[in-house]
Amino acid sequence: MTHSKTGIEAEILRRIREKGRITFAEFMDAALYWPEGGYYTAARQAWGADGDYITNIDISPVFSRMMAKCVHEMWTLLGSPANFTLIEAGSGRGLLTEGILDAADALYPGMSKVLSARLVEKNRFLRKPATARISWHEDMEGLPPIEAGCILSNELVDSFPVHRVVCSGGFKELYVGHDGTRFIEEPCEPSTPELKAHFDSLGISLSEGLITEVNLKAKEWIRKAGSLINKGFVATIDYGLPARELYSREIGSTIACHFRHTINHNPYMNIGMQDITAHVDFTTLAAEGEQSGLKLTGFTTQKNFLLGLGILEELKPSENAGFENRQKISHNRELVQLITPGGAGDAFKVLVQHKGIQKPELKGFSFKDMSSRL
């Protein structure tokens, strides 16, 4: 057992002893973000081959090129403003934004001259020194509003702490306790009326026995994102579903833990050493964004979005058995992983919202827009 893991467990047990029990949201927040060694605040490798999971950036650099193409389209639709700010929330290593800036330099010189980036990352070990084009920030709270730009997140919202609820003889919240040997879940009255109100606003009644998750932090986040922009877009790429699909008996709980490229559904082991995620409710993100002026641009799968952007044009023809040809084959295989049905192409969804502009048409939604499912 590592010092980091022991420290987080001790902190969680201290809170349970003090309060009797804690919400799952508090447990998840401690496991992921406790300043003394949470999963996302420690000096450890979470991404890539040496980490616990891979992201779109790890799969293929083509993803950055496609997002650069999308950002350029947004800039053009806004009238090619003289200053354009890209905010990447939950930027991790900063590879996505760096890839977008590199692609802009090579392909979109007009936008490149006026494009600057603000990267938001809680982990101090990942934040880098500022450059002429990139500044790093701990959270979005301290960011000044931007006149024109885009707020982009890639696998961020699924890692916000969630409340777990259950329909068991009425609407209950699942709390985390400890019986002296292990963590246990205890159903009791909800910690906040917002949880029941969440489902009431959606017109959804949970099936008896169904356990699911509610992401109240996502509501706060999307409202904050919208308030930062005068004119522009918010693009959210993540695991998730429309509300009526997400909260169905067929889906149930979506808690998933990533540890050394394996997936389990037990958040009470490897505490502080494994990622904990829950699917995003895209219906609520779209609805809550309206409170800060965000309107729905489109919603679809990552596969559909990238196909609409023309990702197939990035395929390289292969003609012989030489080294260069093997590189092209590898490039093509990586590209295909981004749009594989049943894989990343379907699991990830893309939600784009706009503000300060009449409803724009983005090429990413030209292949298949699934907004009606929200």
Backbone torsions as a table, in degrees:
resi	resn	phi	psi	omega
1	MET	NA	127.0	-176.0
2	THR	-80.0	158.9	177.7
3	HIS	-58.7	-42.9	-179.5
4	SER	-57.8	-48.1	-177.7
5	LYS	-64.4	-44.3	-180.0
6	THR	-60.8	-41.3	-178.9
7	GLY	-62.3	-42.8	179.9
8	ILE	-68.3	-43.6	178.9
9	GLU	-61.0	-41.8	179.3
10	ALA	-62.3	-40.3	179.4
11	GLU	-65.3	-44.0	179.2
12	ILE	-64.8	-42.9	178.4
13	LEU	-63.6	-37.3	176.9
14	ARG	-60.5	-43.5	179.7
15	ARG	-66.1	-39.2	179.5
16	ILE	-65.3	-42.4	177.9
17	ARG	-63.0	-38.1	-177.9
18	GLU	-70.2	-40.3	-173.9
19	LYS	-105.2	-12.8	-176.0
20	GLY	94.3	-39.4	175.8
21	ARG	-168.5	162.2	178.8
22	ILE	-131.0	160.4	176.4
23	THR	-70.0	157.7	175.6
24	PHE	-63.1	-32.2	178.8
25	ALA	-60.5	-40.1	178.6
26	GLU	-69.1	-40.4	177.1
27	PHE	-60.3	-48.3	-177.6
28	MET	-65.6	-38.7	178.9
29	ASP	-62.2	-42.3	179.1
30	ALA	-67.2	-44.8	-177.8
31	ALA	-62.0	-34.7	-175.9
32	LEU	-96.2	-34.7	-167.6
33	TYR	-125.7	5.2	178.2
34	TRP	-55.7	127.1	-173.2
35	PRO	-59.9	-24.4	-176.9
36	GLU	-87.2	13.1	176.5
37	GLY	140.6	32.3	173.9
38	GLY	-67.3	164.2	-175.7
39	TYR	-54.9	-41.5	-176.6
40	TYR	-93.7	1.7	-179.3
41	THR	-116.5	-4.0	-178.1
42	ALA	-87.9	162.6	178.2
43	ALA	-87.6	71.9	179.6
44	ARG	-140.7	159.2	-178.2
45	GLN	-85.0	115.3	180.0
46	ALA	-97.5	-30.2	-171.7
47	TRP	-106.7	163.8	171.5
48	GLY	81.2	-173.4	-174.8
49	ALA	-60.5	-31.4	-178.7
50	ASP	-93.5	4.5	-178.9
51	GLY	-108.4	-143.1	-175.8
52	ASP	-108.2	-18.9	-179.7
53	TYR	-161.2	167.1	176.7
54	ILE	-114.1	151.7	178.8
55	THR	-110.0	177.4	176.9
56	ASN	-55.8	-35.7	-179.4
57	ILE	-67.5	-36.7	178.7
58	ASP	-70.4	-29.3	-178.7
59	ILE	-69.4	-50.3	-176.6
60	SER	-161.2	136.8	175.5
61	PRO	-66.0	-13.1	177.8
62	VAL	-61.0	-28.7	-180.0
63	PHE	-59.3	-43.7	178.1
64	SER	-62.7	-40.1	179.2
65	ARG	-63.0	-40.3	179.1
66	MET	-66.9	-39.6	179.3
67	MET	-71.0	-31.0	174.7
68	ALA	-64.6	-39.2	177.5
69	LYS	-62.7	-40.3	178.6
70	CYS	-67.1	-44.5	179.1
71	VAL	-62.5	-38.8	177.4
72	HIS	-63.6	-39.9	177.8
73	GLU	-63.4	-40.9	177.3
74	MET	-61.4	-45.5	179.4
75	TRP	-58.9	-43.1	179.9
76	THR	-65.0	-43.9	-179.6
77	LEU	-63.8	-28.5	178.7
78	LEU	-82.3	2.3	178.5
79	GLY	92.6	21.9	179.4
80	SER	51.6	60.9	-177.4
81	PRO	-62.4	154.9	-176.0
82	ALA	-72.6	-16.1	174.5
83	ASN	-136.6	127.0	-178.2
84	PHE	-134.7	125.4	-174.7
85	THR	-112.7	128.4	173.5
86	LEU	-103.6	120.3	174.5
87	ILE	-107.5	120.4	173.0
88	GLU	-104.3	115.6	-179.5
89	ALA	-91.0	131.5	-175.6
90	GLY	68.8	52.2	-168.6
91	SER	-78.1	-12.7	-179.7
92	GLY	56.9	-122.9	-178.4
93	ARG	-76.3	-9.8	-179.5
94	GLY	82.7	9.6	-174.2
95	LEU	-68.2	-34.4	-179.5
96	LEU	-65.3	-50.1	179.4
97	THR	-63.6	-41.7	178.0
98	GLU	-60.2	-39.7	177.8
99	GLY	-66.6	-38.0	177.9
100	ILE	-64.7	-43.8	179.7
101	LEU	-64.7	-41.1	178.1
102	ASP	-62.6	-43.2	179.5
103	ALA	-66.3	-37.0	177.9
104	ALA	-63.9	-41.9	178.4
105	ASP	-59.2	-40.1	-175.2
106	ALA	-81.9	-34.1	-170.0
107	LEU	-112.8	-27.9	-172.6
108	TYR	-131.7	68.9	-175.2
109	PRO	-59.4	-32.4	179.3
110	GLY	-62.5	-47.7	178.4
111	MET	-70.6	-38.0	-177.2
112	SER	-55.4	-36.9	-177.6
113	LYS	-65.7	-25.6	-174.1
114	VAL	-115.3	7.1	-174.6
115	LEU	-95.4	128.0	173.3
116	SER	-130.0	160.2	-174.6
117	ALA	-130.9	142.2	172.2
118	ARG	-120.6	120.0	-178.3
119	LEU	-104.3	126.5	-178.9
120	VAL	-105.6	118.8	-177.3
121	GLU	-148.4	122.0	-178.3
122	LYS	-68.8	-32.2	-174.2
123	ASN	-75.7	111.1	-177.1
124	ARG	-64.8	-23.1	-179.5
125	PHE	-74.4	-16.9	-179.0
126	LEU	-98.0	-22.8	-179.3
127	ARG	-68.0	138.8	-175.8
128	LYS	-113.9	166.4	176.1
129	PRO	-61.2	145.8	179.1
130	ALA	-67.5	150.4	174.2
131	THR	-121.7	-175.9	179.7
132	ALA	-62.5	-26.8	-175.3
133	ARG	-112.2	-19.8	-173.7
134	ILE	-124.6	127.9	171.5
135	SER	-118.3	150.4	-177.6
136	TRP	-114.0	142.6	-176.1
137	HIS	-141.0	149.1	-178.1
138	GLU	-74.2	-37.6	178.0
139	ASP	-154.1	175.0	-176.0
140	MET	-82.2	-12.0	-175.7
141	GLU	-59.0	-37.5	-176.1
142	GLY	-89.0	0.3	-177.4
143	LEU	-77.6	136.0	174.3
144	PRO	-76.1	155.2	178.1
145	PRO	-60.4	154.4	178.1
146	ILE	-115.7	144.5	-178.4
147	GLU	-71.9	-45.7	-179.7
148	ALA	-145.8	136.2	179.2
149	GLY	169.8	-163.7	-178.3
150	CYS	-141.7	135.2	171.8
151	ILE	-104.6	120.3	-174.7
152	LEU	-118.4	135.7	171.7
153	SER	-134.5	140.3	179.6
154	ASN	-128.9	108.2	-176.8
155	GLU	58.4	52.9	176.2
156	LEU	-110.2	-53.8	-170.0
157	VAL	-63.3	-29.9	179.7
158	ASP	-66.0	-14.3	-178.8
159	SER	-100.6	4.3	174.5
160	PHE	-71.2	142.3	178.5
161	PRO	-59.3	134.5	-177.7
162	VAL	-118.1	153.1	169.9
163	HIS	-89.3	141.7	175.0
164	ARG	-103.4	131.9	-179.1
165	VAL	-127.0	159.1	-179.3
166	VAL	-144.1	143.8	172.2
167	CYS	-96.4	103.1	-177.7
168	SER	-142.9	89.3	-174.3
169	GLY	65.6	32.4	-175.4
170	GLY	125.6	174.2	-176.4
171	PHE	-83.1	120.7	-177.9
172	LYS	-130.0	159.7	171.2
173	GLU	-107.2	143.1	176.6
174	LEU	-91.5	119.2	177.8
175	TYR	-99.4	161.9	178.0
176	VAL	-105.3	124.0	175.2
177	GLY	-124.4	-171.2	178.8
178	HIS	-146.0	130.1	-176.8
179	ASP	-96.2	13.9	-179.2
180	GLY	102.2	-22.0	179.2
181	THR	-127.1	-25.9	-176.8
182	ARG	-153.9	163.0	175.7
183	PHE	-76.1	142.0	179.0
184	ILE	-131.7	158.2	177.3
185	GLU	-108.4	133.6	-175.7
186	GLU	-127.0	120.8	177.6
187	PRO	-78.2	135.4	177.7
188	CYS	-156.2	-175.6	-179.1
189	GLU	-62.0	144.1	-177.7
190	PRO	-58.3	145.9	179.7
191	SER	-73.1	-19.9	179.4
192	THR	-149.8	142.3	177.2
193	PRO	-65.5	-12.8	179.2
194	GLU	-61.3	-28.0	-176.8
195	LEU	-67.5	-48.5	178.1
196	LYS	-68.4	-38.7	179.4
197	ALA	-61.8	-30.5	178.8
198	HIS	-57.7	-48.3	-178.4
199	PHE	-75.3	-34.5	177.5
200	ASP	-61.5	-40.8	-178.9
201	SER	-67.4	-27.0	178.5
202	LEU	-87.4	-10.5	-176.2
203	GLY	69.3	31.9	-177.0
204	ILE	-113.5	131.4	173.1
205	SER	-110.2	125.9	-178.1
206	LEU	-73.7	143.5	176.5
207	SER	-69.5	147.5	178.5
208	GLU	-57.9	130.4	179.0
209	GLY	88.6	-8.2	-176.8
210	LEU	-74.9	129.6	172.6
211	ILE	-106.7	131.5	179.7
212	THR	-149.6	-179.1	-175.4
213	GLU	-123.9	148.6	177.5
214	VAL	-124.4	125.9	-176.4
215	ASN	-103.5	86.4	179.4
216	LEU	-70.4	-29.2	179.2
217	LYS	-64.5	-31.5	179.5
218	ALA	-62.9	-36.2	178.7
219	LYS	-64.6	-45.0	178.3
220	GLU	-61.4	-42.5	-174.7
221	TRP	-65.1	-45.8	-176.5
222	ILE	-69.2	-32.2	175.9
223	ARG	-67.4	-40.4	178.5
224	LYS	-65.5	-42.8	179.5
225	ALA	-59.2	-45.7	-180.0
226	GLY	-63.3	-36.5	-177.7
227	SER	-71.6	-18.8	-179.4
228	LEU	-78.4	-18.7	-172.5
229	ILE	-107.4	133.5	170.5
230	ASN	-85.6	-50.6	174.6
231	LYS	-135.7	131.1	177.4
232	GLY	154.5	-152.6	-170.7
233	PHE	-137.2	153.7	168.1
234	VAL	-122.7	120.9	-178.6
235	ALA	-115.9	121.6	-177.5
236	THR	-116.9	119.4	178.9
237	ILE	-115.5	121.8	-174.5
238	ASP	-169.4	167.7	168.9
239	TYR	-68.2	141.7	175.3
240	GLY	159.5	-177.9	-174.9
241	LEU	-150.4	163.4	167.5
242	PRO	-62.1	154.2	-171.3
243	ALA	-56.9	-44.8	-175.3
244	ARG	-67.1	-26.4	174.6
245	GLU	-81.8	-41.1	-176.5
246	LEU	-63.3	-41.8	-174.7
247	TYR	-94.8	26.1	178.7
248	SER	-91.0	159.6	177.8
249	ARG	-61.1	-31.7	-178.5
250	GLU	-65.1	-30.5	-178.5
251	ILE	-91.4	-52.6	-179.2
252	GLY	64.7	-151.9	-179.3
253	SER	-65.4	140.5	180.0
254	THR	-115.8	15.3	177.3
255	ILE	-59.6	124.7	177.8
256	ALA	-136.3	137.2	-178.6
257	CYS	-118.3	133.7	-177.9
258	HIS	-110.7	123.6	-177.9
259	PHE	-143.3	111.7	178.2
260	ARG	50.6	50.1	176.9
261	HIS	62.8	28.0	169.6
262	THR	-123.5	157.7	178.7
263	ILE	-119.4	132.6	171.8
264	ASN	-134.7	172.3	-177.1
265	HIS	-121.7	28.8	180.0
266	ASN	-117.0	97.1	-178.0
267	PRO	-72.8	-7.5	-175.0
268	TYR	-93.7	11.7	172.2
269	MET	-123.1	163.4	-178.6
270	ASN	51.2	37.6	-173.2
271	ILE	-62.7	125.5	-176.9
272	GLY	86.4	-11.6	-178.6
273	MET	-109.9	-8.7	179.6
274	GLN	-128.0	150.5	175.8
275	ASP	-74.3	148.7	174.5
276	ILE	-128.3	125.9	-178.3
277	THR	-133.5	163.4	172.9
278	ALA	-145.5	143.7	-177.6
279	HIS	-57.8	146.7	-179.3
280	VAL	-85.9	138.2	174.4
281	ASP	-90.7	97.6	-174.9
282	PHE	-72.9	-25.7	176.7
283	THR	-61.8	-44.4	-178.9
284	THR	-69.8	-38.3	176.2
285	LEU	-58.6	-43.6	-179.5
286	ALA	-65.1	-43.0	-177.6
287	ALA	-70.5	-44.3	-178.0
288	GLU	-67.3	-31.8	179.4
289	GLY	-60.6	-28.6	-179.1
290	GLU	-62.4	-25.4	-179.4
291	GLN	-65.9	-22.8	176.5
292	SER	-114.2	24.4	172.4
293	GLY	89.0	7.7	179.3
294	LEU	-83.1	131.3	177.0
295	LYS	-110.6	153.6	-178.1
296	LEU	-73.5	123.0	174.2
297	THR	-91.7	-46.5	179.4
298	GLY	-179.7	164.5	179.2
299	PHE	-148.3	131.9	179.2
300	THR	-164.3	-177.5	175.7
301	THR	-81.7	161.2	176.6
302	GLN	-60.3	-39.3	178.0
303	LYS	-57.0	-52.0	-178.7
304	ASN	-62.5	-39.9	-177.4
305	PHE	-64.5	-46.5	-178.9
306	LEU	-69.8	-34.8	175.5
307	LEU	-64.8	-40.4	177.2
308	GLY	-62.7	-33.0	178.8
309	LEU	-78.1	-9.9	177.3
310	GLY	92.0	33.7	-177.5
311	ILE	-61.2	-28.8	-179.2
312	LEU	-64.7	-20.1	176.7
313	GLU	-69.7	-15.2	179.9
314	GLU	-84.4	-8.7	177.8
315	LEU	-63.9	141.8	-179.4
316	LYS	-108.0	130.5	179.2
317	PRO	-66.6	137.8	177.9
318	SER	-118.4	133.4	-171.1
319	GLU	-128.6	-16.9	-177.3
320	ASN	-142.7	-175.3	-175.3
321	ALA	-102.2	14.7	-177.6
322	GLY	-75.6	176.4	-178.7
323	PHE	-60.8	-44.2	-179.4
324	GLU	-60.5	-38.0	179.4
325	ASN	-66.8	-38.3	178.0
326	ARG	-63.6	-36.2	176.6
327	GLN	-63.6	-40.9	178.8
328	LYS	-64.7	-41.5	178.9
329	ILE	-62.2	-43.1	178.6
330	SER	-62.7	-43.5	177.2
331	HIS	-57.2	-46.2	-178.1
332	ASN	-66.5	-39.8	179.1
333	ARG	-63.8	-41.6	178.1
334	GLU	-63.7	-43.3	178.9
335	LEU	-59.2	-44.6	-178.3
336	VAL	-62.6	-32.7	178.9
337	GLN	-59.2	-31.1	-179.2
338	LEU	-67.8	-23.2	-175.2
339	ILE	-121.9	16.1	-177.5
340	THR	-66.2	122.9	174.9
341	PRO	-62.7	136.9	-178.5
342	GLY	83.6	-12.7	177.4
343	GLY	-111.4	-139.5	-178.6
344	ALA	-58.7	-33.6	-177.6
345	GLY	-60.4	-32.3	179.5
346	ASP	-101.8	-33.9	-177.2
347	ALA	-64.4	-41.5	178.9
348	PHE	-83.4	138.8	174.5
349	LYS	-115.4	158.8	178.1
350	VAL	-125.4	120.9	175.4
351	LEU	-115.7	125.6	175.8
352	VAL	-120.8	134.0	176.2
353	GLN	-124.3	152.3	-177.7
354	HIS	-128.8	162.1	-179.4
355	LYS	-149.9	140.7	175.5
356	GLY	74.6	17.8	-179.7
357	ILE	-149.8	143.0	175.8
358	GLN	-63.6	152.7	-170.0
359	LYS	-47.5	113.0	179.7
360	PRO	-86.0	159.9	175.7
361	GLU	-112.9	112.1	179.4
362	LEU	-94.3	141.5	-178.9
363	LYS	-62.2	-26.7	179.6
364	GLY	-59.5	-23.2	179.9
365	PHE	-103.8	7.1	-177.6
366	SER	-75.4	-24.8	-179.8
367	PHE	-76.2	-48.1	176.9
368	LYS	-165.7	111.3	176.1
369	ASP	-93.9	126.3	-176.7
370	MET	-108.6	24.4	-177.7
371	SER	-57.1	-31.6	-178.2
372	SER	-62.9	-20.3	179.7
373	ARG	-77.5	-16.9	179.4
374	LEU	-72.6	NA	NA
